[in-house]
Every structure is written in C-alpha cells, then in structure tokens.
Amino acid sequence: MPSDINETEARELIVEVGRLMYERGYVVASDGNVSIRVGEDRIIATPTMTSKGRMTVDSLAVTDLDGNALSDKRASSELAMHILIYKNRPDVLAVCHAHPPYGTAFAVAGLPIDKPILSEVVLTLGCVPLTDYGTPSTDELTDAMKPFVAHHNALLMANHGAVAYGKDLWQAFDRMETLEHTAKIAILSRALGGANDLPPDSIEKLIHIRERAGYLDESARCQACGYLHETSVTCDLDGASVPNGAKISFTRDELIELLNSVVSRQ
C-alpha cells in the first residue's frame, strides 16, 4: 500500500518532523531516524550521522525495501528496524525512532508502558511493550522487536529508546509524542504515591470506542498487556474469535517454536 504523498512531499515532511523531534528533545546530536514508504519498493529515510534538526530535503537517503541504496546518500544503519516494520505491517507507511527522555527512562529501567492510567492512551495508542535488548544496527535488535510488531503501534527497546509507526508520518510522530507524554505522567504520578488504573469495565468501553472510531482495529486486542486480560474483550486470531478460557490448537512445530521462544527469554 504505497503512500498517498509524492517523494517531494515526503522529503519536506521528514525534514519538518525531524526538526520537531530535535526541538522537543526526543533526539540529540545524530540520534534517531525517520522514514516514509513512498512506493511498493521505495523508502525515503534520514541519512546516517546527521542531526535531525539540521537536515535538508537534499540530504535524505533513498533505499528499496531490502535497504539497498537507490541514491548517493547513506541511510541510517538502523533502517533495518523500519524495514522489519514495513514488511510485517502493510498498513504502516511511516516510522519514527527516537530516544525521548521519559520513555527511554522506562526502557532503561526495564519497564513497559502498559498501565491503563489514561483513557486517551487506551484509545489512541494501546500499551507499549518492552522488547529485549539487542545491539543497535544488528539482527539482535530486529529479532527482539519482531514478536511485537504485529499488534502494537509503538515499542520500547531495552536500554535503547522507542519506535512508533503509523499510516503516515504525522500519526507515527503523534504516537511517539503520546508515548513520551504518558511516560512523563507515569513517572510524576509515581513520585506522588502512584497512579490509579482505570477499572476493567471502563477499559472495555474504551476499546469498543477506539474500534468504532478507527483509532485501532480488533488486532490490537491481541496486545500482550495485563490490563486487556482483565477484561472480557477477546482477541480475534485469523478472523476467529477466541473466548477467554477457550482451547487453542497448535501444530507440533508451532508449539515447539512457542516453547523455544519462552525458554530463550528466561
């Protein structure tokens, strides 16, 4: 599903959003990266070793969906995480990776942002899981992210930072902004003695509202969030609704893969 903006517009938007990320302190120096998928096999991305506050439209890199250069500008070595997301989420056409201080504090502390403390966050973002640590610019990082990409729109990466993505760059940036704002509120509320979670029945109502409004679809019900499991809202796997407590069948290979993934995370 190609973007509905052309390459010139995509370049201008990346420069604008990069400057916003820099001005708001989500990135410093040459941190972070941004990309837009403008065709089936074409990505416009921020260049390596360049401040997001000082980019120009001519400094951006172009690659195919495998990361092969299509211009003389070199993309960030972390473009692999963007490609992972694009290949696993055909609905996603833009990705923002940054190191926002409050969100990254959660990542460094080994904590996900998964408490239902704000109705707006349940509505528009859902929970933000924490992936295992992986060395940046290596397969370790993308391997750690892969299990979470399908059902989440933002991730924290242990001892690294955050990534958010969406149908366009503004949605990806808004999700990054929501992640950071939520993390800040969560940290401040803990300093005041702790936050009160929304009750399960209110969460159910919010989930149904967000699906009717189009913020998130039913695939988000499969999020690995504790608060979702406290409700009666069920996950829709491959179009088949699975009630809480129902038996789910696995093939032998699927079961072995699941058990191996659990063991590897111990």
Backbone as a ProteinNet text record, in pm:
[ID]
protein_1_A
[PRIMARY]
MPSDINETEARELIVEVGRLMYERGYVVASDGNVSIRVGEDRIIATPTMTSKGRMTVDSLAVTDLDGNALSDKRASSELAMHILIYKNRPDVLAVCHAHPPYGTAFAVAGLPIDKPILSEVVLTLGCVPLTDYGTPSTDELTDAMKPFVAHHNALLMANHGAVAYGKDLWQAFDRMETLEHTAKIAILSRALGGANDLPPDSIEKLIHIRERAGYLDESARCQACGYLHETSVTCDLDGASVPNGAKISFTRDELIELLNSVVSRQ
[TERTIARY]
85	0	88.4	115.2	204.3	144.9	232.4	189	111	22.7	-55	12	138.4	213.3	330.1	375.2	484.9	619	726.5	858.2	900.2	865.6	899.9	830.1	700.8	625.5	679.6	718.8	773.1	903	988.9	1114.9	1089.7	998.8	968	911.1	827.3	765	867.9	959.4	1063.9	1150	1186	1265.7	1188.2	1059.1	976.3	964.5	934.3	917.8	1051.8	1158.9	1290.8	1325	1290.9	1317.2	1232.7	1108	1022.5	1078.8	1123.4	1181.4	1303.2	1385.3	1505.7	1469.7	1377.3	1340.2	1273.3	1203.2	1134.1	1221.3	1345.3	1436.7	1417.3	1346	1329.6	1457.1	1541.4	1669.9	1772.2	1899.8	2008.7	2118	2205.8	2315.6	2260.3	2313.1	2265.7	2172.3	2117.7	2026.3	1903.9	1842.5	1711.9	1712.3	1598.4	1581.2	1433.3	1403.2	1265	1260.1	1148.7	1134.4	988.4	969.3	836.6	848.7	753.7	747.9	662.5	724.4	653.2	612.9	646.4	608.3	621.1	583.9	592.9	735.2	834.7	973.8	1063.6	1015.5	1092.5	1069.4	1178.8	1173.9	1259.8	1204.7	1281.9	1317.1	1445.5	1489.2	1592.4	1601.5	1702.4	1841.6	1940	2075.3	2151	2254	2336.2	2417.8	2446.4	2535.5	2494.6	2364.4	2314.1	2212.1	2224.7	2128.2	1991	1888.8	1753.5	1704	1774.4	1738.2	1806.4	1898.4	1973.9	1972.4	1870.8	1859.9	1804.9	1830.7	1768.7	1702.2	1616.3	1546.7	1645	1759	1857.2	1949.5	1946.1	2037	1978.2	1851.7	1784.8	1827.6	1819.2	1858.3	1735.5	1757.8	1651.7	1700.8	1615.7	1650.4	1530.9	1555.7	1443.6	1402.1	1306.7	1250.6	1344.4	1457.9	1560.7	1678.7	1666.2	1770.9	1880.8	1866.6	1967.8	1958.5	2073	2075.6	2025.6	1940.4	1892.4	1933.4	2021.1	2072.7	2216.3	2282.4	2420.9	2430.8	2317.1	2315.4	2296.7	2369.8	2365.4	2262.4	2169.9	2067.1	2127.7	2057.7	2099	2115.2	2212.4	2232	2116.8	2032.2	1916.5	1792.4	1809.9	1696.5	1635	1712.5	1661.4	1536.2	1526.5	1405.4	1284.8	1305.9	1198.1	1151.8	1248.4	1215.8	1139.3	1180.9	1107.6	961.4	937.8	800.6	722.9	782.5	712.9	677	765.2	739.3	635.3	622.8	526.7	395.8	392.4	272.5	245.8	175.1	148.5	66.6	0.6	-75.8	13.1	138	230.5	308.7	311.7	382.3	483.5	501.1	598.7	643.6	770.3	829.6	915	903	988	1061.3	1192.2	1271.2	1340.8	1331.2	1389.4	1430	1489	1528.9	1464.7	1331.2	1266.2	1299.1	1334.7	1390	1302.2	1174.8	1090.2	1059.8	1028.1	1004.5	1128.9	1244.6	1368.4	1405.1	1362.9	1384.5	1313.4	1191.8	1122	1202.7	1254.3	1329.7	1456.8	1524.4	1647.4	1617.3	1502	1462.2	1403.9	1386.7	1331.3	1182	1110.9	967	890.9	781.9	693.9	602.8	538.6	433.9	301.3	254	139.2	32.2	31.2	-70.5	-182.1	-307.2	-420.2	-452.3	-371.1	-389.8	-454	-452.1	-508.1	-600.3	-722.7	-819.3	-773.8	-710.9	-668.3	-564	-480.5	-375.6	-435.5	-530.9	-600.2	-670.1	-726.7	-799.5	-709.4	-599.1	-523.5	-393.2	-339.3	-209	-208.4	-275.9	-265.5	-137.8	-107.9	10.7	136.6	247.2	377.4	467.5	491.1	571.6	719.9	794.2	939.4	998.9	1080.4	1146.5	1280.1	1333.2	1463.8	1571.9	1683.4	1794.1	1853.9	1883	1954.3	2051.8	2170.3	2269.7	2217	2215.3	2167.6	2241.9	2168.6	2222	2257.4	2206.6	2229.9	2096.3	2102.5	1982.5	1928.3	2012.7	1965.8	1849.1	1861	1757.4	1627.1	1634.7	1513.2	1452.4	1534.6	1482.3	1404.3	1452	1382.9	1250.8	1244.9	1124.3	1015.9	1056.8	965.7	839.2	844.5	721.5	615.2	655.1	563.3	504	564.3	528.4	383.3	333.2	201.6	87.9	98	-16.1	8.9	117.6	148.5	188.7	164.5	198	315.5	372.9	493.5	560.4	691.9	768.9	876.4	908.1	1028.3	1132.8	1256.5	1366.1	1459.6	1480	1556.3	1690.8	1719.8	1847.2	1878.3	1772.7	1793.5	1703.3	1576.7	1487.8	1350.1	1285.9	1148.2	1132.2	1031.7	996	844.2	790.5	646.3	621.1	506	480	330.6	296.8	156.7	131.7	7.7	-34.1	30.7	79.6	154	248.3	333.4	436.7	379.1	271.7	211.7	155.9	94.1	42.7	157.3	265.1	380.7	438.6	452.1	504.7	410.2	279.4	180.9	189.6	211.4	223.1	350.1	458.6	580.3	557	487.5	457.2	368	269	180.8	258.4	347.4	431.8	511.7	577.1	660.6	576.9	463.9	376.4	324.3	287.4	238.1	347.2	467.3	578.6	606.8	600.9	625.2	518.7	392.9	284.4	299.4	335.3	351.3	461.8	573.4	685.1	646	578.7	537	433.3	341.8	239	301	406.5	474.9	541.2	591.2	651.1	547	420.7	311.5	245	299.6	245.4	187.3	180.5	130.4	6.4	-11.7	-127.2	-238.5	-361.1	-477.3	-512.9	-521.1	-558.8	-707.6	-741.8	-882.9	-943.6	-1070.8	-1133.6	-1157.5	-1160.1	-1175.5	-1297.4	-1411.6	-1530.4	-1511.5	-1437.8	-1408.8	-1314.1	-1218.4	-1125.1	-1199.4	-1294.8	-1374.9	-1447.6	-1507.6	-1580	-1485.8	-1366.6	-1269.7	-1224.1	-1206.6	-1164.6	-1270.4	-1396.3	-1502.8	-1515	-1493	-1497.4	-1385.1	-1263.4	-1149.9	-1166	-1231.6	-1253.4	-1360.2	-1465.5	-1569	-1514.4	-1428.4	-1373	-1258.7	-1203.6	-1096.2	-957.4	-943.2	-809.8	-724.5	-780.4	-714.3	-818.3	-777.1	-873.9	-866.1	-939.9	-951.2	-820.1	-724.9	-597	-525.7	-557.2	-493.5	-539.7	-647	-691.5	-591.6	-505	-405.5	-281.2	-284.8	-170	-138	-10.3	34.5	33.9	-81.1	-94.8	-177	-130.5	-202.7	-343.5	-362.5	-494.1	-598.1	-556.9	-653.4	-702.8	-616.2	-653.9	-749.6	-764.6	-856.5	-997.8	-1014.4	-1146.1	-1202.3	-1324.6	-1385.8	-1370.9	-1298.6	-1273.7	-1181.8	-1219	-1142.9	-1059.3	-956.8	-866.3	-919.7	-906.9	-951.6	-830.8	-811.7	-698.1	-741	-682.3	-714.3	-864.3	-931	-1072.4	-1163	-1107.6	-1189.8	-1180.8	-1292.7	-1294.3	-1269.3	-1178.1	-1142.8	-1182.4	-1291	-1333.2	-1226.9	-1228.6	-1135.8	-1156.4	-1046.5	-1056.9	-1077.1	-1098.5	-1120	-988.7	-996.1	-877.4	-834.9	-705.1	-649.1	-557.6	-570.2	-490.4	-363.7	-252.8	-126.9	-77	-6.6	64.4	187.9	249.4	367.7	478.7	500.2	605.5	576.2	449.5	412.8	434.6	400.8	418.4	566.1	649.6	793.5	850.5	807.7	855.6	814.1	690.8	642.2	722.3	743.8	818.9	963.6	1023.1	1160.4	1170.4	1071.9	1074.7	1060	976.9	959.5	1088.6	1148.5	1271.1	1384.1	1392.4	1501.4	1491.4	1373.2	1354.9	1372.2	1401.9	1420.3	1554.7
-119.4	0	124.2	184.1	299	423.3	515.7	641	723.8	808.8	894.3	1030.3	1044.8	1166.5	1132.8	1231.8	1206.4	1221.9	1194.6	1193.2	1331.8	1434.5	1570.4	1605	1572.8	1598.6	1516.2	1392.5	1306	1364	1413.3	1473.1	1594.4	1680.1	1800.1	1763.4	1660.2	1618.3	1556.7	1477.9	1417.9	1526.3	1627.8	1738.1	1811.3	1834.8	1904.5	1824.5	1696.4	1613	1591.4	1577.3	1564.8	1685.7	1804	1926.8	1930.5	1887.4	1882.3	1786.3	1669.4	1572.1	1630.3	1703.2	1762.7	1873.9	1961.2	2074.3	2030.8	1918.4	1869.7	1778.8	1759.4	1681.2	1531.9	1487.5	1343.6	1280.8	1364.3	1319.7	1429.8	1390.9	1487.8	1441.8	1536.7	1504.3	1433.1	1315.5	1243.7	1128.7	1131	1024.7	1012.8	894.2	872.1	861.9	823.4	816.5	813.5	858.4	871.5	821.6	758.1	715.8	719	726.7	715.4	618.3	527.7	436.7	502.3	534.8	609.6	522.2	396.9	305.3	163.2	69.8	-70.8	-110.3	-45.7	-85	37.8	142.3	267	335.4	366.2	429.1	555.1	664.3	786.5	786.6	804.8	791	896.7	923.1	1015.7	956.8	1041.9	993.1	961.2	884.3	848.4	968.8	970.5	1069.7	1213.3	1240.8	1375	1414.5	1534.2	1583.7	1596.6	1551	1560.9	1705	1792.9	1933.7	2013.7	1948.1	2020.8	1949.1	1873.2	1804.6	1898.5	1864.3	1932.3	1826.1	1868.7	1772.9	1699	1762.8	1700.5	1602.9	1605	1518.6	1380.8	1359.5	1234.4	1121	998.9	879.5	811.3	732.6	653.3	509.3	415.5	273.5	194.7	68.5	-20.4	-88.1	-179.6	-240.6	-342.9	-366.1	-450.5	-369.2	-236.4	-149.5	-118.8	-163	-134.6	11.4	77.7	220.2	247	350.1	396.3	541.1	592	727.9	729.3	843.7	853	888.7	905.7	934.2	803.4	788.2	663.6	674.5	579	577.6	532.2	561.6	516.8	366	318.6	174.2	108.7	189.5	135.4	128.2	150.4	139.5	-0.5	-99.3	-237.3	-248.4	-169	-177.3	-122.2	-20.8	34.1	-71.5	-135.8	-237.3	-353.1	-395	-500.5	-462.2	-339.7	-293.2	-287	-231.2	-222.8	-361.2	-457	-589.8	-666.8	-635.2	-705.8	-630.8	-503.8	-422.7	-344.9	-404.8	-335.4	-208.1	-192.5	-70.5	45.5	18	121.3	180.7	314.5	383.7	484.5	491.3	583.5	534.2	559.8	512.7	624.2	640	732.4	653.9	667	610.8	725.6	727.8	836.5	786.8	878.7	848.9	951.9	960.5	1059.4	1029.4	1128.6	1102.9	1021.3	1054.7	982.9	840.9	827.9	694.7	608.6	668.6	593.3	557.2	640	605.5	474.8	457.2	329.5	216.2	238.1	133.7	97.8	197.1	173.2	103.6	135.6	72.7	-66.6	-107.5	-239.6	-247.7	-138.1	-132	-99.7	-169.9	-131.3	-17.2	46.3	144.8	73.6	1.8	-87.6	-76.2	35.1	54.2	142.5	103.8	182.2	300.3	404.7	519	638.1	638.4	749.9	696.5	745.1	695.2	725.7	843.6	881.8	785.2	731.9	639.8	505	456.6	331.6	349.1	466.8	492.8	498.5	570.4	604.2	527.8	469.4	405.5	260.9	231.4	98.4	88.7	-28.5	-41.9	-44.4	-9.7	-6.9	-108.7	-223.4	-327.2	-295.3	-364.8	-353.3	-475.6	-454.9	-567.5	-594.8	-713.7	-747.6	-658.4	-646.9	-568.2	-636.8	-556.5	-603.6	-496.4	-533.6	-436.6	-357.8	-224.1	-144	-177.3	-171.3	-195.3	-341.3	-433.3	-576.3	-649.8	-777	-860.1	-883.8	-866.9	-884.9	-791.5	-668.7	-569	-604.3	-634.3	-664.6	-797.8	-894.2	-1021.5	-1000	-909.5	-881	-808.6	-726.4	-649.5	-731.8	-827.7	-895.6	-951.7	-1016.2	-1072.4	-968.8	-841.3	-738.8	-649.9	-649.1	-550.5	-563.4	-684.7	-705.8	-640.7	-637.9	-594.6	-468.9	-400.4	-277.2	-169.6	-43.6	68.5	150.2	106.1	167.7	65.3	70.9	-22.7	52.2	2.1	43.3	-65.2	-24.2	-119.1	-106.3	-215.6	-212.1	-143.1	-48.4	24.2	90.8	135.5	194.8	315.4	293.8	405.5	355.8	429	396.8	407	335.5	345.7	347.1	432.5	441.8	449.4	400.7	392.4	405.7	439	460.7	469.6	507.2	513.4	629.7	729.1	840.5	893.3	986.9	1031.6	1110.5	1183.3	1256.8	1160.8	1052.8	955.7	889.1	855.8	796.3	893.7	1020.6	1121.5	1141.2	1148.4	1164.7	1049.9	929	814.2	821.5	871	892.4	998.9	1104.9	1212.5	1162.2	1080.8	1023.9	931.6	850.7	761.6	842.9	948.9	1029.4	1101.8	1156.3	1228.6	1133.4	1012.7	913.3	871.8	849.5	811.2	920.1	1045.4	1156.7	1159.3	1145.9	1146.5	1028.6	911.5	792.7	813.6	872	896	998.5	1106.5	1207.9	1151.9	1069.1	1013.4	919.5	848.5	761.4	843.3	961.2	1049.5	1099.8	1102.2	1146.2	1030.2	911.2	797.1	687.9	708.1	603	643.7	581.9	611.7	510.8	553.9	465.5	416	283.4	226	245.8	255.8	256.2	119.8	113.8	-15.9	-94	-227.9	-311	-276	-243.1	-213.5	-84.7	10.6	133.3	106	15.8	-20.7	-86.2	-174.6	-239.4	-136.2	-38.1	66.2	142.6	174	248.2	167.4	36.5	-49.2	-50.1	-60.5	-60.1	76.8	184.3	318.6	336.5	292.2	312.4	233.6	117	38.9	103.1	156.5	224.2	352.1	421.3	547.9	526.7	405.5	376.4	407.4	433.1	456.7	329.8	217.2	87.4	-16.5	-118.3	-220.4	-339.1	-444.9	-556.9	-631.6	-616.3	-684.9	-635.5	-513	-458.3	-529	-606.8	-682.9	-792	-826.6	-930.6	-874.8	-748.1	-689.1	-766.5	-780.9	-854.3	-762.4	-708.3	-615.2	-678.5	-664.1	-720.6	-665.9	-537.5	-480.1	-535.8	-579.1	-637.2	-772.2	-845.1	-977.4	-971.2	-851.3	-834.6	-803.8	-785.7	-757	-880.7	-870.2	-981.4	-963.9	-860	-838.3	-948.1	-1011.8	-1125.6	-1086.5	-1166.2	-1145.2	-1220.3	-1156.9	-1217.6	-1270.8	-1402.5	-1464.8	-1520.5	-1462.3	-1507	-1505	-1403.9	-1387.6	-1473.6	-1557	-1643.2	-1595	-1551.5	-1502.2	-1616.2	-1591.8	-1695.2	-1647.3	-1701	-1656.4	-1684.1	-1602.7	-1626	-1765.7	-1839.1	-1973.2	-2080.9	-2042.5	-2143.5	-2210.1	-2331.7	-2404.5	-2358.7	-2346.2	-2307.5	-2419	-2459.3	-2569.3	-2517.4	-2588.7	-2558.8	-2683.5	-2663.3	-2775.7	-2804.4	-2921	-2956.5	-2853.8	-2811.7	-2714.1	-2579.9	-2538.9	-2412.2	-2418.1	-2530.4	-2546.1	-2543.5	-2612.4	-2613.6	-2472.2	-2399.6	-2262.8	-2173.9	-2190.1	-2110.8	-2140.2	-2269.9	-2308.1	-2259.1	-2268.7	-2220.5	-2072	-1996.4	-1851.2	-1814.7	-1891.2	-1864.7	-1894.7	-2011	-2051.2	-1951.4	-1902.8	-1810.9	-1678.6	-1645.7	-1518.7	-1529	-1650.3	-1668	-1615.7
0	0	0	-114	-122.5	-57.2	-17.6	42.6	-58.7	-7.3	-96.9	-116.5	-72.2	-98.9	-190.5	-265.5	-357.5	-285.1	-357	-293.8	-244.7	-320.3	-277.2	-146.7	-137.1	-14.1	101.4	73	177.2	232.9	146	190.1	279.4	237.2	315.5	452.3	456.2	581.5	676.5	623.8	707.6	771	695.2	748.3	857.5	835.2	934.2	1063.1	1051.4	1170.2	1240.6	1164.7	1224.9	1309.5	1260.2	1335.2	1463.3	1453.1	1572.3	1676.8	1633.8	1726	1796.9	1721.9	1779.2	1877.5	1838.1	1922.6	2051.8	2049	2169.2	2254	2211.3	2291.5	2281.2	2178.8	2159	2103	2039	1987.6	2012.2	2021.2	2028.4	1932.1	1897.6	1806.3	1682.3	1650.9	1531.7	1566.9	1689.5	1733.6	1642.5	1647.2	1588.3	1436.5	1383.4	1238.8	1204.4	1083.6	1036.2	893	856.9	717.6	674.8	543	481.5	364.7	356	241.8	134.1	20.8	-83	-201.4	-197.8	-304.6	-256.4	-340.5	-301.1	-263.4	-327.4	-303.8	-296.7	-228.2	-221.1	-85.9	-16.7	115.1	113.8	165.6	188.5	337.1	369.4	508.3	545	674.1	723.3	702.6	676.7	649.9	778.7	766.9	881.9	930	1061.4	1123	1092.4	1098.4	1070.2	1176.2	1229.7	1327.3	1262.1	1331.3	1277.6	1276.5	1347.4	1347	1237.6	1164.7	1062.4	927.6	901.2	772.3	666.2	542.1	428.9	342.4	253.2	166.2	76.1	48.1	-40.3	32.9	165.9	241.9	269.1	233.6	266.7	174.1	228.2	153.3	93.5	-10.6	-73.7	-81.9	-40.3	-48.7	-100	-132	-160.7	-30	-37.6	82.1	146	83.8	144.3	195.4	187.7	237.5	139	14.8	-86.8	-131.5	-138.3	-170.2	-311.5	-322.5	-452.6	-476.9	-390.2	-404.1	-352.6	-366.1	-319.6	-171.8	-104.2	38.7	114.9	225.4	301.7	413.4	418.9	523.7	655.9	763.6	896.7	899.5	975.5	989.2	1062.9	1126.7	1198.3	1109.3	978.5	887.5	891.5	936.7	941.4	1026.6	1132.5	1215.4	1139.8	1058	976	874.6	810.5	709.8	771.9	891.6	963.2	979.7	1021.7	1044.7	913.8	809.2	681	626.2	642.9	587.9	668.3	796.3	880.6	900.8	860.6	876.6	747.8	652.8	526.9	543.4	660	685.2	726.7	760.6	808.5	691.6	686.4	579.1	632.4	764.6	821.3	958.1	990.4	1116	1176.8	1309.1	1385.4	1493	1496.2	1605.9	1676.9	1811.4	1888.9	2027	2104	2241.2	2335.1	2338.3	2425.4	2571.8	2651.5	2784.7	2878.5	2888.4	2983.4	2934.6	2806.3	2751.6	2759.8	2729.5	2735.5	2878.8	2974.7	3115.5	3149.4	3096.5	3115.1	3052.8	2931.6	2861.8	2937.2	2993.1	3068.3	3200.4	3259.3	3385.6	3366.1	3240	3211.8	3232.7	3201.6	3226.2	3097.5	3070	2958.8	3002.5	2907.7	2939	2914.1	3015.6	2993.9	3101.6	3174.5	3277.1	3222.3	3241.6	3189.7	3280.3	3273.4	3362.2	3291.9	3158.6	3082.9	2973.5	2972.2	2874	2731.6	2711.4	2576.1	2521.8	2610	2566.1	2527.6	2606.1	2570.4	2435.8	2413.3	2289.7	2166.8	2176.3	2055.9	2035.7	2142.5	2131	2176.8	2286.2	2344.7	2425.9	2474.5	2558.3	2472.2	2536	2468.5	2538.3	2475.5	2539.9	2536.3	2619.5	2622.1	2554.8	2453.2	2387	2455.3	2436	2491	2429.5	2499	2445.4	2323.2	2223.9	2105.8	2062.7	2023.7	1981.2	1861.8	1870	1756.7	1628.3	1518	1383.3	1358.2	1442.5	1421	1418.6	1379.1	1377.8	1518.2	1620.2	1757.7	1786.2	1739.4	1766.1	1695	1566.8	1492	1536.5	1574.3	1624.5	1754.4	1838.9	1963.9	1940.1	1835.3	1805.3	1737.4	1656.4	1564.6	1629.2	1746.9	1802.8	1839.9	1849.6	1900	1791.5	1673.7	1572.6	1525.6	1513.5	1453.2	1531.2	1664.4	1745.3	1827	1799.5	1871.5	1772.9	1811.4	1724.9	1777.3	1886.9	1941.6	2031.8	2037.4	2118.7	2194.8	2313.9	2385	2364.3	2342.7	2324.4	2443.8	2515.6	2639.9	2621.1	2711.4	2710.6	2576.9	2509.7	2377.6	2356.5	2331.7	2303	2264.7	2173.5	2135.5	1984.8	1934	1793	1784.4	1698.4	1677.3	1527.6	1484.5	1340.8	1314.6	1189.2	1157.4	1008.3	973.8	834.4	760.1	835.2	776.6	883.8	846.3	939.8	1056	1033.2	1144.9	1249	1204.7	1301.2	1377.5	1308.2	1375.4	1478.3	1440.6	1533	1650.6	1623.3	1731.8	1831.4	1780.8	1871.1	1954.7	1896.6	1973.6	2080.9	2044	2138.3	2252.1	2218.8	2320.7	2414	2358	2438.8	2540.6	2494.5	2583	2688.9	2649.6	2742.8	2850.9	2809.6	2905.2	3002.9	2950.7	3037.5	3141	3098.7	3191.1	3300.8	3262.7	3361.4	3457.3	3403.3	3488.1	3591.3	3548.7	3640.8	3747.4	3705.6	3802.1	3900.4	3850.6	3939.9	4042.6	4002.8	4098.4	4208.8	4172.8	4273.5	4373	4330.9	4418.1	4492.1	4478.3	4551.8	4465.9	4334.5	4246.8	4171.6	4053.6	3969.1	3993.1	3973.7	3982.1	3843	3826	3697	3670.7	3542.8	3504.9	3535.4	3575.4	3602.2	3472.9	3481.4	3360.5	3275.1	3337.8	3256.7	3176.4	3231.9	3157.3	3042	3063.1	2957	2842.1	2874.3	2769.9	2685.4	2751.3	2678.5	2586.2	2636.7	2556.7	2435.2	2454.8	2343.5	2233.5	2272.6	2171.9	2104.5	2180.2	2122.6	2020.9	2055.6	1966.1	1836.9	1844.8	1723.5	1635.3	1696.4	1618.3	1555.2	1628.2	1578.8	1480	1475.6	1382.8	1434.5	1565	1621	1611.7	1653.9	1649	1608.6	1535	1496.7	1593	1561.7	1654.2	1674.4	1582.1	1600.9	1726	1769.4	1889.1	2016.2	2005.6	2122.9	2159.9	2068.4	2094.7	2162	2199.5	2266.8	2394.4	2420.3	2539.2	2660.3	2692.4	2804.4	2914.8	3037	3150.1	3162.5	3131.3	3154	3058.3	2937.9	2845.3	2895.9	2964.1	3011.5	3130.1	3187.3	3298.7	3250.1	3121.4	3065.7	2997	2951	2877.8	2727.3	2685.1	2543.6	2492.8	2382.8	2331.6	2211.3	2189.1	2076.6	1954.9	1840.1	1715.5	1640.4	1641.4	1574.8	1440.2	1333.1	1196.3	1169.6	1225.8	1197.9	1284.1	1369	1454.6	1597.5	1652.9	1789.7	1886.9	1980.8	2078.1	2216.8	2277.2	2409.1	2513.7	2620.8	2730.4	2786.2	2804.2	2860.3	2757.3	2631.9	2527.8	2490.4	2438.9	2396.9	2258	2240.1	2111.3	2064.5	1939.7	1887.2	1820.1	1841.4	1776.7	1704.5	1594.8	1535.4	1621.2	1598.7	1677	1657	1532.8	1504.5	1570.1	1566.7	1630	1780.2	1842.5	1986.1	2023.4	1944.1	1970.6	1958.3	1855.2	1836.1	1952.7	2000.2	2113.3	2239.1	2267.8	2387.2	2379.5	2262.3	2246.3	2270.2	2220.9	2239.3	2385.5	2459.9	2603	2678.1	2649.2	2717.7	2692.4	2568.7	2532.5	2604.9	2655.8	2724.6	2875	2924.4	3068.8	3113.6
[MASK]
++++++++++++++++++++++++++++++++++++++++++++++++++++++++++++++++++++++++++++++++++++++++++++++++++++++++++++++++++++++++++++++++++++++++++++++++++++++++++++++++++++++++++++++++++++++++++++++++++++++++++++++++++++++++++++++++++++++++++++++++++++++++++++++++++++++++++

